[in-house]
Amino acid sequence: MHSRNESGDAFARKSKIWRVLPVMAATCGAILPLVITHANAGAWIPAAGTGQVTSMFRYSYADRAFPTDSFSRKSHPSTKERKSQIRVTGEHGLGNGFSLDYDLRYGFLSHSKIKKGATTVTTNGGFQDQRVGINYGLRQEKSFADAIGLGIVVPGSSSGSQPALDSGQWALEPIYRLGFKPGFADLTVNVDLGTRTFLDGGATQFRTNVELTTPISRRFRLIGKMFFVRTARMSNFDNTRDRGELYDLLRLGIGVQYRLTSKIEPVLAYESDIAGMSQHADHRFTAGVKFKY
């Protein structure tokens, strides 16, 4: 991630999109339950001893970056960045309405910079920051399901390494999840609303994940994705260790999921960073397989 120093005045000049997108996310969370019809909802807490795990490989590249002083769709030429990542996510039912979830990552990062006709390449590889959490189901009904959770981000990397694989800092992540089906196109909607607060200094990211899926044939489902993060910045965050926590991003994606069997579902996806600040503008490809048990 790109580092940056930002004063209070610069923060006050942020784009109006900061005020619009969080309001949109909160509004969606408030009105979505009102348009639900009877259907099997997402966000269910799996029964004890059951769950799902998804193993995936990600590849992303970027040769442009967003500005460091404002949230924008405009980007400028930057160091070339290549990322390869092995990621394993899943959820396991513990019983009595509780489940355990996890997000485990191992990555390889390469930066290429051309200066005075010479190319300088720096690389880094290893474990990235890992996340584990516990969830509790609230309304686990046929027409609607939601849950609350608390995650812990465990630093698996160092923010001092160059290039840095991740923030390399401990963080807490309370989250609210909901899932439902509106009454058209057999559409399934899953929304995650949460915050990630870094314990070393208190910087807080407001994070929203939205995923829409709809069948396009008996075995194929189309997937739409949106990820948005806004970081509350503070003037005392001006050292190298803290800067990896400070970024803002809007990412959109599309994918397809294939029902090979009732328990095995391969997934392909493409995602693109369309707006941001202090961040590379990535293009990401993902191939994975979801296993249910």
C-alpha positions in Angstrom: 0.0 0.0 0.0 1.1 3.6 -0.6 2.1 5.6 2.5 0.8 9.1 3.1 0.6 12.0 5.5 -2.7 13.8 5.6 -3.6 16.9 7.7 -7.0 17.6 9.1 -7.7 20.2 6.4 -7.0 17.6 3.7 -9.4 15.2 5.3 -12.1 17.9 5.4 -11.7 18.3 1.7 -12.6 14.7 0.9 -15.0 14.0 -1.9 -18.8 14.1 -1.2 -18.8 10.4 -1.9 -17.7 9.8 1.7 -21.0 11.1 2.9 -23.1 9.4 0.2 -21.7 5.8 0.3 -22.0 5.2 4.0 -25.5 6.6 4.0 -26.4 4.3 1.2 -25.0 1.3 3.0 -26.8 2.1 6.2 -30.1 2.7 4.3 -29.8 -0.6 2.5 -29.3 -2.3 5.9 -32.5 -0.7 7.2 -34.9 -1.2 4.3 -33.8 -4.6 2.9 -35.9 -6.6 5.4 -39.0 -4.8 4.3 -38.9 -6.3 0.7 -38.3 -9.9 1.6 -40.6 -12.7 0.5 -40.6 -16.3 1.8 -37.4 -17.9 0.7 -34.3 -19.6 2.1 -32.1 -16.7 3.3 -28.3 -16.4 3.6 -26.4 -15.5 6.7 -27.5 -18.8 8.4 -25.4 -20.1 11.3 -24.5 -23.7 10.4 -25.5 -26.5 12.7 -22.8 -28.0 15.0 -20.3 -30.0 13.1 -21.3 -28.6 9.7 -20.1 -25.8 7.6 -18.2 -24.8 4.5 -14.7 -24.0 3.4 -13.5 -22.2 0.2 -10.0 -22.6 -1.1 -8.9 -20.1 -3.8 -6.0 -18.7 -5.7 -5.9 -15.0 -6.5 -3.8 -13.0 -8.9 -3.9 -9.3 -9.2 -1.9 -6.6 -11.1 -1.7 -2.9 -11.1 0.4 -0.2 -12.8 -1.6 2.8 -11.7 -2.5 4.2 -8.2 -5.1 6.5 -6.8 -4.2 9.9 -5.4 -3.0 10.3 -1.8 -5.0 13.4 -1.0 -8.5 12.7 -2.1 -10.9 9.8 -2.9 -11.1 9.7 -6.7 -11.8 7.5 -9.7 -8.8 9.1 -11.4 -5.5 7.2 -11.2 -1.9 8.0 -12.2 1.0 5.8 -13.4 2.8 4.2 -10.5 5.1 1.3 -9.7 4.0 -2.0 -11.2 2.5 -4.3 -8.6 1.9 -8.1 -8.9 0.2 -10.2 -6.2 -0.3 -13.9 -5.9 -2.3 -15.2 -3.0 -3.5 -18.5 -1.6 -6.6 -17.9 0.5 -8.7 -20.2 2.6 -12.0 -19.0 4.1 -14.7 -20.9 5.9 -17.3 -21.2 8.6 -17.9 -24.1 11.1 -20.9 -24.6 13.3 -20.3 -24.8 17.0 -23.9 -25.3 18.1 -26.3 -23.2 20.2 -26.4 -20.6 17.5 -22.7 -20.0 17.4 -20.2 -20.5 14.6 -16.5 -20.0 14.0 -15.2 -18.3 10.8 -11.7 -17.8 9.4 -9.8 -16.1 6.6 -6.3 -17.4 6.2 -3.9 -15.9 3.6 -0.4 -16.5 2.2 0.9 -14.2 -0.5 3.7 -13.1 -2.8 4.1 -9.5 -3.8 6.3 -7.9 -6.4 7.0 -4.2 -7.1 8.7 -3.0 -10.3 9.9 0.6 -10.7 11.7 2.1 -13.7 14.1 5.0 -12.9 16.5 6.4 -15.4 16.1 3.5 -17.7 16.8 0.9 -15.1 14.2 -1.4 -13.6 14.3 -2.1 -9.8 12.3 -5.0 -8.5 11.5 -5.7 -4.9 9.7 -8.8 -3.7 8.2 -10.2 -0.5 6.4 -13.4 0.3 4.9 -15.1 3.3 1.9 -15.2 5.6 -0.3 -12.2 5.5 -2.6 -10.9 8.3 -5.1 -13.6 9.4 -8.6 -13.2 10.6 -10.6 -15.5 13.0 -14.0 -14.7 14.4 -17.1 -16.0 16.2 -20.7 -15.4 15.1 -24.1 -15.7 16.8 -27.3 -16.0 14.8 -30.1 -13.6 15.6 -33.2 -14.0 13.4 -32.6 -17.4 11.7 -35.9 -17.6 9.9 -36.8 -19.0 6.5 -37.4 -15.6 5.0 -34.6 -13.7 6.6 -31.4 -14.5 8.5 -29.0 -12.2 10.3 -26.1 -12.6 12.7 -23.6 -10.6 14.7 -19.9 -11.4 15.0 -16.6 -10.4 16.4 -13.3 -11.0 14.6 -9.7 -10.7 15.5 -7.1 -9.8 12.9 -3.8 -11.5 13.8 -0.7 -9.9 12.2 1.1 -12.5 10.1 3.3 -10.0 8.3 5.3 -6.9 9.2 4.4 -3.4 8.1 8.1 -2.5 8.2 9.0 -4.9 5.4 9.3 -3.6 1.8 7.1 -4.1 0.0 4.6 -4.7 2.9 2.3 -7.7 2.5 -0.3 -6.3 4.9 -0.9 -3.8 7.7 1.0 -6.1 10.2 -1.1 -4.9 13.1 -3.6 -6.4 15.6 -7.2 -5.3 15.0 -10.8 -6.0 16.3 -13.6 -6.3 13.8 -17.3 -6.3 15.0 -19.6 -7.2 12.2 -23.3 -7.4 11.4 -24.4 -9.9 8.6 -27.8 -10.3 6.9 -29.0 -12.4 4.1 -32.3 -12.6 2.3 -34.1 -13.2 -1.0 -36.2 -10.4 -2.5 -39.2 -11.5 -4.6 -37.7 -11.5 -8.1 -35.2 -13.5 -10.2 -34.5 -15.9 -7.3 -32.0 -13.3 -6.3 -30.0 -13.8 -3.1 -28.5 -10.9 -1.3 -25.8 -11.0 1.5 -24.5 -7.9 3.2 -21.7 -7.5 5.8 -21.4 -4.2 7.7 -18.5 -3.9 10.0 -15.6 -1.9 11.4 -12.0 -2.8 11.8 -10.2 -0.9 14.6 -6.4 -1.2 14.9 -5.2 -1.6 18.4 -1.9 0.2 18.0 -3.4 3.6 17.6 -7.2 3.3 17.1 -7.5 3.9 13.3 -10.9 2.6 12.3 -12.0 1.3 8.9 -15.7 1.2 8.1 -16.2 -1.8 5.8 -19.1 -2.9 3.6 -19.4 -6.1 1.6 -22.3 -6.8 -0.7 -22.8 -10.0 -2.7 -25.7 -10.7 -5.1 -26.2 -14.1 -6.7 -28.9 -15.3 -9.2 -29.3 -18.5 -11.2 -28.6 -18.3 -14.9 -29.2 -22.1 -15.5 -29.8 -25.2 -13.5 -26.2 -25.4 -12.3 -24.7 -21.9 -12.9 -25.2 -18.8 -10.7 -24.1 -15.3 -11.6 -22.4 -13.3 -8.8 -22.1 -9.6 -8.3 -19.8 -8.1 -5.7 -19.1 -4.7 -4.0 -16.5 -3.9 -1.4 -16.2 -0.4 0.1 -13.8 0.7 2.9 -13.4 4.2 4.4 -10.7 4.9 7.1 -11.2 7.4 9.8 -7.8 9.2 9.9 -6.1 10.9 12.8 -3.3 13.4 12.8 -1.1 11.1 15.0 -1.0 8.5 12.3 2.1 9.6 10.6 4.7 6.9 11.1 5.6 4.0 8.8 4.0 1.4 11.0 0.6 3.1 10.9 0.4 4.0 7.2 -0.6 0.6 6.0 -3.9 1.0 7.9 -4.8 4.2 6.0 -6.5 3.6 2.7 -10.0 4.0 1.1 -11.3 1.8 -1.7 -14.4 1.0 -3.8 -14.2 -2.3 -5.6 -16.7 -4.0 -7.9 -16.6 -7.5 -9.2 -18.5 -10.2 -11.2 -18.2 -14.0 -11.0 -19.8 -17.3 -11.8 -20.4 -20.3 -9.5 -21.0 -23.8 -10.8 -22.9 -26.5 -8.8 -20.8 -29.6 -9.5 -22.4 -31.6 -6.8 -24.6 -30.7 -3.8 -21.4 -30.2 -1.8 -18.8 -28.9 -4.3 -19.0 -25.6 -6.2 -16.1 -24.2 -8.3 -16.1 -20.3 -8.5 -14.4 -17.9 -10.9 -14.4 -14.1 -10.4 -13.0 -10.8 -11.7 -12.8 -7.7 -9.6 -11.6 -4.2 -10.3 -10.7 -1.2 -8.0 -12.7 1.6 -9.5 -12.1 4.4 -7.0 -9.8 4.9 -4.0 -7.2 6.8 -2.2 -3.6 5.9 -1.2 -3.9 2.5 -2.9 -3.0 0.8 -6.1 -5.8 0.4 -8.7 -5.9 -3.4 -8.8 -7.4 -5.9 -11.3 -8.0 -9.2 -9.6 -8.7 -12.7 -10.9 -9.9 -15.5 -8.5 -10.3 -19.2 -9.0 -11.6 -21.3 -6.2 -13.7 -24.3 -5.0 -16.3 -24.2 -2.2 -16.8 -27.4 -0.2 -19.8 -28.0 2.0 -19.8 -30.6 4.8 
